[in-house]
Amino acid sequence: MKRFLSVIILVTISFAHLSILADDGMWTFDNPPLKLWKERYGFAPSKEWLDKLRLASPKLPGASGAFVSPNGLIATNHHVASSFITKLSTKDRDLMKTGFYAHTQAEELKAPDAEITVLLSYDDVSARVHDAAKSGMNDADMAAKRKAEIASIEKSCGPTPALKCEVVSLYSGGEYWLYKSKVYTDVRLVMAPEEQAAFFGGDYDNFTFPRFDLDFAFLRVYENGKPASTPNYFKWSETGAKDGEFVVVSGYPGATARLLTVAQLKYQRDIGNPSQRKTWETLRGGLERYSRLGDEQFRQASAGLRGYANSLKRLAGQQDGLLNPRQFAKKVAEEKDIRDKLAQRPEMNKQYAPAWTNIATAYDALPSMAKRLSFSTLAVSRLGTLTSQLVTYSIEKSKPDSERYPEYSDARFDALKRAIVSPGPIYADMEEAVLTAWFDEARKELGNNDPFIRAAFGDATTAEVIHRAVQETKLTDPEVRKSLFQGPADAIIKSTDPLITFARRIEPIVRELRDWNEKNIRNVETANGTKIAEARFAVYGKTMPPDANSQLRLSSGVVLGYDEDTTLVPYRTTFFGLYDRAFGFEEKPPFNLAPRLRERKDRVDLSTPLNFVYSADTIGGNSGSPVVNRNLELVGLNFDSNLQKLSNRYWYIDESEGSRAVGVHSAGILEALRKVYDANELVVELLGK
């Protein structure tokens, strides 16, 4: 045993040494990279420093933000706040086009169905969950016991509308943590530039650098009708990020897949990613056709179109990484390394080695089911998702809490209710266009004899069924959805609403496919992913972070330009560059200046930094993340990455290869607020002056 321990120690030291050569890792707050920071940057933050960073980093829908005053003020990206801005816009008041600024708190606009959370505490409940699962007889039984224990932990935490309790899986099931978060549901829009200023250059400039975007916005959270007290907030840096400066990013990265096995990665490369591309292209196509019908239709569809364009461009970069033989070979080598080390200890090898084989065997069955799993759903639009949730909830609520689908558990009831009764606008004609495009493609991919297609349409055409279901449904009215959600147990079962009856027809097929996927794929992944995680801990210790999963993480790096081919890319851009790029293209869209930027050019200090790049490890979901210096001053807001970084879903791309995150410079935001938007009250609040 002593010899084995010495092997582990040597391997751990070697692995740790490799880790500190790069700024890789989206670390959990229970295991911050303190050794790396001290050795590489001479930085050793206190517990109080880390606590303040955590409590000043709120989670927004699918993204991140930063508290920047003691009065509930949040800074985030415009493209993050756009989910609120579009719901507050109308045909006659398009805030995405005109921008918005509330000079007083009384003018701030309350967003519908909003939820912003702050992580208050995290507790390790791994032993409870693992002990419960160990009593299972097989993967399915283990999964059921694991799910029941998680539901029990979340329920006993005592969730309320103001407190969210969620058990979070890390390291592919190697660890489980109970996260308790404060919930804010009164969220108001304070300030947002025009979308043209925030997304200057459009999709051409997306995932590139140099960039010239004012991609920022400000929100405020309220409690009991008053601005919330947020004593943990970041001081705003007037000078912002500096060349060569060490920075820390705190946010909610969406998903990485760096701990997947080679078999899982091959499936993503060959089946999963192409299938995802087909899904997004189909939905984008429906929106594009609808957007061409008129200006109002374009306004309604624009947020979705931008989202799909962004997702498809990011997916293309990720797929390019998987298709790169040199990069993929690194994953093969990583897997071989750990398995070779396990082979040196027969007792450990016997315990853990079958896990890789079990996952590979499970994935052998997945390609034949891929199309059915992708296309057998109604939940591809807002109205389709709400209807699916209502029908599924009507079934799940009759079950014991421990046996329900997790998203319908008692602990998550409040979030589900907010989504169901949201007063956010639903555009029936756009819904019809998207759902028709979706089911036309589903019919083409699955065939008319597929059980899902037969249940949905019988002998009728797609167009006639979808038209009637969408145009005659009453579910566009939030009060109708509320009455069904809170009504008698059989209210949804007896409903004659055409969209409800459509969802009821397909529900057994959707449920059957979900059950197949959980039994044959997810349960196998979790059971064997736990074993692989245990093997990693035994060989390497916790010298690597878990995959990102939309929960709070830390990453760090340096503000740094880079080489690209035969040229140098500076660490920052300026307002000079913005105007030069606009005039160089003769202001032809998407390089046209927002009116205020054009009109107030002479007021702006053109040498002010606008955007900047840095080497921290980030991914989608980090949008809006605070970029802070050693003094916990906010020097920028993360909003994008460059093309070189897109495959970092599967592995960290070293800074030497030009991989960079992109941020909005704090000095550039101040300059715009002062000189372009006359937001003097907001500047005073940010600077505390």
VEXDRENNU-706234 format. One line per field, with one value per residue (C-alpha): x, y, z. Coordinates in Angstrom, 2 decimals. Layout:
px = (X|...)
py = (Y|...)
pz = (Z|...)
This chain:
px = (0.00|2.87|4.23|0.79|0.43|3.79|2.67|-0.48|1.53|3.98|1.16|-0.74|2.30|2.95|-0.66|-0.76|2.44|0.86|-2.27|-0.47|1.08|-2.26|-5.30|-7.59|-10.43|-13.87|-13.50|-16.14|-16.05|-15.51|-12.25|-10.77|-7.36|-5.54|-2.27|-2.24|-2.93|-0.22|2.41|1.71|0.46|1.51|-2.15|-3.65|-7.20|-8.86|-12.09|-13.78|-12.56|-14.00|-17.27|-17.78|-17.00|-19.63|-22.32|-21.79|-22.24|-25.96|-27.28|-29.51|-31.54|-28.90|-26.16|-24.37|-24.25|-22.61|-23.97|-22.42|-24.10|-25.53|-29.01|-29.63|-28.08|-26.85|-24.54|-24.75|-24.65|-27.28|-27.72|-28.38|-30.89|-32.54|-34.77|-36.27|-36.04|-37.97|-40.79|-41.03|-41.13|-44.21|-44.97|-45.09|-42.19|-39.30|-36.72|-34.28|-34.20|-34.39|-32.62|-33.86|-32.78|-34.66|-33.45|-35.23|-36.11|-39.78|-39.19|-37.56|-39.58|-40.63|-39.83|-42.34|-41.57|-38.04|-35.80|-32.35|-30.55|-27.49|-25.66|-25.82|-24.25|-23.08|-22.97|-21.48|-24.25|-22.30|-22.31|-26.09|-26.73|-24.11|-25.19|-28.79|-27.79|-25.55|-28.58|-29.95|-29.89|-29.11|-28.55|-32.28|-32.90|-29.85|-31.11|-34.53|-33.01|-30.61|-33.47|-35.58|-32.75|-32.07|-35.76|-35.76|-32.67|-34.11|-37.49|-36.04|-33.95|-37.21|-37.46|-39.68|-40.41|-37.36|-35.07|-34.08|-32.66|-30.97|-28.77|-26.03|-24.12|-20.38|-17.71|-20.29|-21.91|-18.71|-19.96|-23.31|-23.71|-26.77|-26.81|-29.02|-29.75|-31.62|-34.30|-35.32|-38.45|-38.97|-36.48|-36.54|-34.80|-32.66|-30.64|-29.92|-28.23|-29.72|-29.15|-27.20|-24.68|-24.56|-24.24|-22.35|-21.06|-23.77|-22.97|-19.93|-18.11|-19.59|-16.88|-14.13|-11.68|-11.07|-14.64|-16.49|-19.64|-21.37|-22.76|-23.92|-27.16|-28.28|-31.05|-32.17|-33.64|-36.35|-37.72|-41.06|-41.37|-37.99|-34.52|-32.92|-30.08|-26.93|-23.98|-21.74|-21.05|-18.13|-16.63|-16.52|-13.05|-12.82|-9.59|-10.61|-8.59|-4.89|-2.47|-0.89|-3.20|-4.30|-8.09|-10.71|-14.05|-17.03|-20.09|-22.33|-20.73|-23.37|-21.87|-18.53|-17.87|-14.23|-14.77|-16.65|-15.20|-13.83|-16.93|-19.17|-17.08|-17.21|-21.00|-21.07|-18.80|-20.60|-24.24|-25.00|-23.64|-24.95|-28.36|-28.26|-27.33|-30.33|-32.62|-31.43|-31.38|-34.98|-36.21|-34.20|-35.67|-39.21|-38.34|-36.59|-39.62|-41.87|-39.56|-39.81|-43.56|-43.13|-41.43|-43.47|-42.85|-39.13|-39.23|-40.93|-38.48|-35.22|-34.21|-34.71|-32.88|-29.89|-29.91|-29.91|-27.20|-25.03|-25.68|-24.96|-21.71|-20.58|-21.57|-19.58|-16.48|-17.01|-17.46|-14.30|-12.46|-13.80|-12.86|-9.32|-7.18|-4.51|-6.99|-9.03|-5.84|-5.32|-8.57|-7.58|-4.21|-5.87|-8.15|-5.28|-3.20|-5.70|-6.55|-2.86|-2.36|-5.34|-3.91|-0.88|-3.16|-5.24|-7.72|-8.53|-8.57|-11.13|-13.33|-13.17|-12.06|-15.47|-17.00|-15.56|-16.75|-20.24|-20.64|-19.32|-21.76|-24.68|-23.73|-23.72|-27.53|-27.93|-27.46|-30.51|-32.65|-31.11|-33.73|-36.65|-35.11|-34.42|-37.66|-40.33|-41.18|-43.49|-41.19|-39.40|-41.24|-42.53|-46.15|-45.17|-43.01|-45.70|-48.28|-45.94|-45.21|-48.92|-49.72|-46.69|-47.36|-50.94|-49.47|-46.47|-48.28|-50.31|-47.11|-45.12|-42.54|-39.63|-40.95|-41.60|-39.42|-36.99|-38.26|-41.75|-40.67|-42.08|-38.73|-39.01|-42.70|-42.30|-40.02|-42.37|-45.37|-43.62|-42.90|-46.46|-48.23|-45.73|-47.46|-44.71|-46.09|-46.85|-47.22|-49.59|-48.62|-44.92|-45.68|-47.56|-44.68|-42.08|-44.13|-45.15|-41.52|-40.55|-43.17|-42.66|-39.02|-39.92|-42.25|-39.51|-36.92|-39.15|-41.62|-45.42|-45.46|-43.43|-45.49|-44.94|-46.04|-49.08|-50.14|-49.67|-51.36|-53.02|-53.99|-54.16|-51.57|-49.11|-50.37|-54.03|-53.40|-50.89|-52.98|-56.05|-54.10|-52.27|-54.94|-57.79|-55.94|-56.67|-53.24|-51.86|-53.78|-51.73|-54.95|-56.10|-52.78|-52.98|-56.48|-55.38|-52.20|-53.93|-57.28|-58.74|-56.56|-58.45|-58.70|-56.01|-57.12|-60.65|-59.62|-60.82|-58.32|-56.86|-53.25|-53.78|-55.38|-52.46|-49.96|-51.95|-51.86|-48.08|-47.32|-47.19|-44.63|-42.53|-42.63|-41.71|-38.67|-37.59|-37.87|-35.83|-33.13|-32.97|-32.85|-30.41|-28.21|-28.54|-28.62|-25.65|-23.77|-24.40|-23.56|-20.39|-19.53|-19.42|-16.89|-14.75|-14.84|-13.70|-10.88|-9.80|-9.83|-7.70|-5.15|-5.06|-6.84|-9.07|-6.49|-8.99|-12.37|-15.67|-17.44|-19.41|-23.15|-24.69|-23.63|-21.29|-17.64|-14.31|-11.79|-8.74|-6.27|-4.36|-5.41|-3.37|-3.26|-2.16|-0.55|-2.84|-1.19|1.40|-0.05|-0.49|-3.86|-3.84|-5.36|-7.97|-9.98|-11.11|-13.91|-11.53|-11.76|-15.55|-15.95|-13.22|-14.91|-18.29|-16.98|-14.80|-17.99|-19.81|-22.16|-23.80|-25.63|-24.56|-21.77|-24.07|-23.75|-26.61|-28.04|-26.75|-23.23|-23.27|-24.73|-22.39|-19.12|-17.55|-18.34|-16.63|-12.97|-12.09|-9.01|-11.17|-10.91|-14.05|-13.49|-10.57|-9.34|-7.98|-6.97|-9.51|-11.40|-15.00|-17.88|-21.51|-23.31|-20.37|-21.98|-22.37|-19.77|-17.85|-14.16|-12.44|-8.93|-7.14|-8.96|-12.39|-12.92|-14.96|-12.75|-15.09|-17.96|-17.39|-19.52|-17.93|-14.86|-12.88|-13.08|-9.92|-11.70|-14.92|-13.84|-13.16|-16.39|-14.28|-10.86|-9.07|-7.30|-4.04|-3.42|-0.42|-2.84|-4.66|-7.67|-9.26|-12.38|-13.77|-15.05|-16.60|-14.15|-15.42|-13.94|-15.71|-19.05|-18.55|-17.65|-20.79|-23.00|-21.60|-21.11|-23.59|-26.56|-26.55|-26.95|-25.42|-27.53|-26.37|-22.72|-23.07|-24.49|-21.74|-18.94|-20.54|-19.89)
py = (0.00|2.40|1.90|2.58|5.76|6.99|6.42|8.47|11.27|11.41|11.40|14.06|16.30|15.81|16.57|19.64|20.89|20.56|22.37|25.51|25.99|27.25|29.19|26.24|25.34|26.50|25.83|25.39|27.66|24.66|23.92|27.17|27.00|28.72|26.83|27.74|31.41|31.65|29.86|31.57|35.01|35.47|35.91|34.39|35.68|35.39|33.51|36.90|37.85|34.65|34.99|38.53|37.43|34.68|36.84|39.63|37.25|36.71|34.16|35.42|33.28|31.21|33.67|35.77|39.22|41.42|43.46|46.91|48.93|48.28|48.95|45.85|47.24|44.53|44.92|42.30|42.02|43.53|40.17|38.61|41.30|41.04|38.26|40.95|43.80|41.97|41.08|44.75|45.86|46.33|47.14|50.83|50.79|48.65|48.99|46.77|49.39|52.58|51.58|52.59|54.57|55.21|58.48|57.60|54.34|55.13|54.87|51.42|48.80|45.58|42.48|39.61|36.10|37.06|35.04|36.03|34.00|34.31|31.30|31.56|28.26|24.87|21.61|18.26|15.61|13.08|10.41|10.55|10.25|7.56|5.49|5.57|4.50|1.66|-0.24|-0.53|-3.86|-2.47|0.84|1.63|0.79|2.80|5.75|5.58|5.51|8.29|10.44|9.80|10.79|13.97|14.92|14.27|16.44|19.30|19.12|18.95|22.04|23.97|25.76|28.85|31.42|33.30|30.27|27.76|24.36|22.29|19.21|19.65|16.77|17.27|15.10|13.04|11.94|11.67|14.35|15.88|19.26|21.01|24.59|27.08|30.26|33.45|34.14|37.56|37.70|41.47|42.51|45.87|47.27|50.31|50.95|49.31|50.71|50.13|46.61|48.05|49.53|46.33|43.99|46.18|44.08|41.45|37.83|38.78|40.03|37.45|35.20|37.41|40.03|42.96|43.80|47.08|46.30|48.17|44.85|45.93|46.62|47.35|45.73|46.13|43.58|44.60|43.17|44.21|46.94|48.54|48.14|45.09|45.57|44.07|44.90|42.51|44.30|45.18|48.63|49.95|50.55|53.84|52.78|49.20|46.22|46.81|44.98|42.02|42.29|39.17|38.89|36.55|35.73|34.57|33.30|30.46|28.65|26.57|23.22|21.67|18.07|17.65|14.61|12.61|9.32|8.90|6.86|9.74|12.26|10.15|10.11|13.90|14.26|11.80|11.98|14.41|17.65|17.11|16.32|19.48|21.51|20.10|21.03|24.64|25.11|23.90|26.28|29.18|28.50|28.82|32.11|33.45|32.83|34.47|37.48|38.31|38.98|42.51|44.84|43.69|40.05|40.81|42.51|39.50|37.04|38.97|37.74|34.12|34.61|36.10|33.27|30.55|32.30|32.49|28.87|27.55|29.48|28.25|24.66|24.83|25.82|23.04|20.50|21.72|20.94|17.39|16.89|18.12|14.94|16.62|17.89|14.69|12.70|14.55|13.09|9.62|10.07|11.34|8.32|5.95|7.57|7.01|3.49|2.59|3.84|1.82|-1.26|-0.98|-1.87|-4.95|-4.47|-0.93|-1.91|-4.63|-2.11|0.79|-0.37|-1.83|1.64|2.80|-0.38|-0.07|3.48|2.52|-0.40|1.84|4.36|1.66|1.65|5.43|6.22|4.16|6.20|9.60|10.97|9.84|11.38|14.67|15.21|13.68|16.82|19.82|21.83|23.83|27.14|29.09|28.04|24.47|24.26|25.69|23.25|20.30|21.38|21.61|18.15|16.52|18.26|16.95|13.44|13.99|15.86|12.74|10.82|10.84|13.63|11.17|9.47|12.53|13.89|16.21|19.38|18.73|18.12|20.15|21.91|23.37|24.17|27.94|28.25|26.09|28.19|31.44|30.05|28.79|32.00|34.42|37.39|37.64|38.05|35.03|35.68|33.09|33.59|33.21|30.11|28.61|29.33|27.75|24.69|24.06|24.17|21.87|19.22|19.33|18.44|15.86|14.20|14.14|12.71|10.19|9.19|9.08|5.66|6.78|6.42|10.07|11.37|9.06|10.20|13.86|13.97|10.72|11.17|14.99|17.40|19.18|22.62|22.02|20.41|23.04|25.93|24.85|23.98|27.31|29.69|28.22|27.55|29.70|29.06|32.36|33.86|33.49|33.40|30.32|28.60|29.56|28.13|24.85|24.68|25.39|23.82|20.40|17.36|16.37|19.87|19.25|15.68|16.88|20.01|20.26|22.99|21.87|22.43|20.56|17.63|17.66|17.49|14.73|12.61|12.71|12.60|8.77|8.63|11.44|9.72|6.35|7.84|9.70|6.51|4.63|7.29|7.34|3.55|2.83|5.95|8.35|5.75|3.95|7.24|8.21|4.83|4.44|8.14|7.92|5.08|7.00|10.02|7.85|6.53|10.08|11.08|8.03|8.75|12.56|13.82|16.87|18.67|19.20|20.95|19.27|19.99|23.22|22.80|26.29|26.63|29.21|28.82|30.64|31.06|33.26|34.56|37.53|40.49|39.69|40.22|37.43|36.40|35.47|34.09|36.74|39.66|40.83|41.43|44.09|43.40|46.14|48.14|51.76|54.04|55.13|51.59|51.54|54.63|53.56|50.20|51.84|54.45|51.88|49.98|53.24|52.36|49.60|47.16|45.54|48.12|51.11|53.25|53.51|57.06|58.26|57.05|58.89|62.09|62.25|61.24|64.63|64.26|60.89|60.51|58.23|56.80|55.21|51.39|49.63|45.85|43.69|40.08|37.84|34.21|33.04|29.79|30.69|29.34|30.13|31.03|33.21|36.07|38.95|37.54|40.13|40.38|41.62|42.48|41.56|44.36|43.01|45.97|45.30|45.98|44.54|42.25|39.03|38.83|36.56|34.64|34.45|31.68|30.01|29.26|27.66|24.05|24.66|22.82|19.66|20.87|24.01|25.74|27.15|30.90|30.32|29.24|32.57|31.39|34.41|35.52|38.92|41.56|45.02|47.41|49.16|52.48|52.16|51.56|54.69|56.75|55.62|56.28|59.78|60.99|59.02|58.22|61.08|58.46|60.65|59.28|55.77|56.87|58.44|55.19|53.10|55.27|56.01|59.69)
pz = (0.00|0.78|-2.73|-4.21|-2.15|-3.34|-6.93|-6.27|-4.66|-7.57|-10.12|-8.19|-7.99|-11.70|-12.61|-10.37|-11.99|-15.42|-14.22|-13.11|-16.54|-17.86|-16.66|-17.22|-14.91|-13.85|-10.14|-7.46|-4.41|-2.13|-3.97|-5.31|-7.01|-4.15|-4.69|-8.37|-7.64|-5.03|-7.09|-10.38|-9.35|-5.73|-4.82|-1.66|-1.09|2.29|3.01|3.33|-0.16|-1.63|0.30|-0.98|-4.53|-4.27|-2.67|-5.20|-8.16|-8.90|-11.37|-14.18|-16.61|-18.40|-17.52|-14.91|-13.38|-10.74|-7.87|-8.24|-5.50|-2.02|-3.42|-5.54|-8.74|-11.12|-14.11|-16.84|-20.63|-22.90|-24.60|-21.18|-20.19|-23.62|-22.26|-20.02|-22.53|-25.26|-22.86|-21.87|-25.51|-27.66|-31.26|-30.34|-27.88|-29.05|-26.28|-28.15|-30.88|-28.81|-25.61|-22.16|-19.14|-15.89|-14.37|-11.13|-9.39|-9.94|-13.71|-13.57|-15.45|-13.72|-15.77|-15.94|-14.59|-13.57|-11.27|-10.07|-7.41|-5.17|-3.76|0.04|1.08|-0.18|1.79|0.79|0.75|-1.31|1.39|1.76|-1.96|-2.57|0.43|-0.78|-4.28|-3.09|-1.77|-5.32|-7.12|-10.60|-12.39|-12.60|-8.95|-7.91|-9.97|-8.30|-4.81|-5.71|-7.05|-3.96|-1.63|-3.61|-3.49|0.29|0.82|-1.22|0.50|4.02|3.24|3.50|0.15|-0.02|-2.74|-1.42|-0.86|-3.51|-2.50|-5.18|-5.02|-7.62|-9.18|-9.76|-11.38|-13.32|-10.07|-8.03|-5.65|-4.67|-2.99|-1.59|-2.88|-1.04|-2.94|-2.20|-4.83|-6.17|-8.34|-8.44|-11.11|-12.87|-15.91|-15.11|-18.27|-21.61|-24.74|-28.17|-29.47|-32.39|-29.94|-27.88|-30.87|-33.33|-36.22|-35.78|-36.50|-38.60|-35.48|-33.09|-31.58|-32.98|-31.77|-32.10|-30.97|-30.48|-28.48|-25.67|-24.48|-21.04|-19.19|-15.64|-13.61|-10.02|-7.62|-5.17|-1.94|-0.46|-3.04|-2.20|-3.67|-2.08|0.38|-1.18|1.07|-0.88|-4.15|-6.39|-6.46|-10.00|-11.42|-13.31|-15.03|-15.78|-16.97|-17.58|-19.86|-18.05|-15.03|-13.12|-13.06|-11.59|-13.20|-11.12|-12.95|-14.08|-17.05|-18.77|-19.72|-20.51|-21.47|-20.50|-18.29|-20.91|-22.05|-25.55|-26.46|-25.38|-27.30|-30.45|-30.20|-29.84|-32.87|-35.14|-34.04|-31.22|-32.64|-36.20|-34.71|-32.60|-35.66|-37.55|-34.64|-34.43|-38.21|-38.42|-35.75|-37.15|-40.59|-39.22|-37.56|-40.66|-42.85|-40.29|-39.84|-43.55|-43.30|-41.92|-39.46|-36.47|-37.30|-37.53|-34.12|-32.57|-34.12|-33.79|-30.33|-31.36|-34.63|-32.85|-30.32|-32.97|-35.02|-31.91|-30.97|-34.45|-34.77|-31.36|-32.23|-35.47|-33.51|-30.99|-33.77|-35.50|-32.27|-32.15|-35.80|-35.16|-34.92|-32.78|-30.21|-30.12|-29.64|-26.35|-25.00|-26.14|-24.39|-21.19|-21.01|-21.73|-19.00|-16.21|-17.37|-17.57|-14.03|-12.81|-14.51|-12.22|-9.29|-10.12|-7.25|-8.37|-12.01|-11.29|-9.48|-11.93|-15.40|-16.44|-16.15|-19.47|-21.19|-19.72|-21.01|-24.45|-24.63|-23.67|-26.34|-28.99|-28.76|-28.95|-32.68|-33.68|-31.26|-31.93|-34.34|-32.20|-29.09|-30.90|-32.78|-30.52|-28.59|-28.54|-26.24|-28.93|-28.56|-25.59|-26.04|-26.85|-23.74|-21.45|-22.81|-22.37|-18.81|-17.95|-19.31|-17.70|-14.38|-14.37|-14.32|-12.07|-9.27|-8.38|-7.60|-4.36|-4.47|-4.57|-7.71|-9.85|-12.59|-10.72|-12.40|-10.97|-7.37|-4.49|-4.05|-7.58|-7.53|-7.20|-10.22|-12.30|-11.29|-12.25|-15.71|-16.21|-15.18|-16.73|-18.38|-20.98|-24.51|-26.69|-30.43|-31.84|-35.49|-34.70|-32.61|-35.54|-37.94|-35.66|-34.71|-38.32|-39.43|-36.56|-37.21|-40.98|-40.36|-37.70|-40.18|-42.79|-40.38|-38.60|-41.32|-41.21|-39.54|-36.53|-33.31|-32.37|-35.77|-35.85|-32.39|-33.29|-36.69|-37.66|-41.30|-41.11|-42.48|-40.24|-41.22|-40.45|-37.05|-35.89|-37.22|-35.29|-32.14|-31.97|-33.23|-31.17|-27.92|-24.87|-23.38|-24.63|-21.68|-18.46|-16.39|-18.30|-17.67|-14.00|-13.62|-15.19|-13.13|-9.82|-10.67|-9.87|-10.41|-13.56|-15.07|-17.68|-18.33|-19.15|-21.06|-24.65|-25.55|-28.92|-27.88|-24.61|-26.47|-28.94|-26.07|-24.36|-27.54|-27.80|-24.06|-23.78|-26.61|-25.13|-21.73|-23.23|-24.95|-21.83|-19.80|-22.43|-22.35|-18.56|-18.27|-21.07|-21.12|-18.18|-15.42|-16.96|-17.30|-13.69|-12.15|-14.17|-14.20|-10.40|-10.64|-13.12|-10.81|-7.90|-10.07|-10.93|-7.27|-6.42|-9.15|-9.32|-6.21|-6.70|-8.82|-11.62|-11.50|-12.38|-15.64|-15.70|-15.06|-14.83|-11.18|-9.67|-10.64|-10.45|-13.22|-13.55|-16.06|-17.39|-19.54|-22.61|-26.37|-28.69|-31.98|-34.86|-37.95|-38.86|-36.93|-33.34|-31.69|-28.94|-25.53|-25.97|-28.47|-28.16|-29.31|-32.08|-33.46|-33.24|-35.38|-37.79|-38.37|-38.88|-41.33|-43.08|-43.98|-44.78|-41.94|-43.90|-41.55|-39.33|-39.06|-38.74|-35.63|-33.17|-33.50|-30.12|-30.89|-34.21|-32.78|-29.79|-31.38|-30.61|-26.90|-26.49|-25.53|-28.42|-26.69|-23.96|-23.88|-25.10|-25.18|-24.01|-24.00|-21.26|-20.76|-18.16|-18.80|-19.72|-21.79|-22.62|-19.39|-18.31|-20.21|-17.75|-15.36|-13.34|-14.20|-11.04|-9.91|-6.69|-4.86|-5.86|-8.16|-11.27|-14.29|-16.92|-17.83|-19.76|-22.90|-25.50|-26.63|-29.84|-32.43|-31.14|-27.89|-29.14|-28.70|-25.00|-24.27|-24.58|-23.43|-22.36|-25.23|-23.89|-23.99|-26.25|-28.99|-28.89|-26.90|-25.22|-23.40|-24.42|-22.00|-21.98|-20.31|-17.17|-18.32|-21.66|-19.91|-17.79|-20.86|-22.66|-19.64|-19.19|-22.75|-24.84|-22.60|-20.03|-17.31|-14.63|-11.78|-12.61|-12.73|-9.29|-7.90|-9.50|-8.17|-4.81|-5.31)
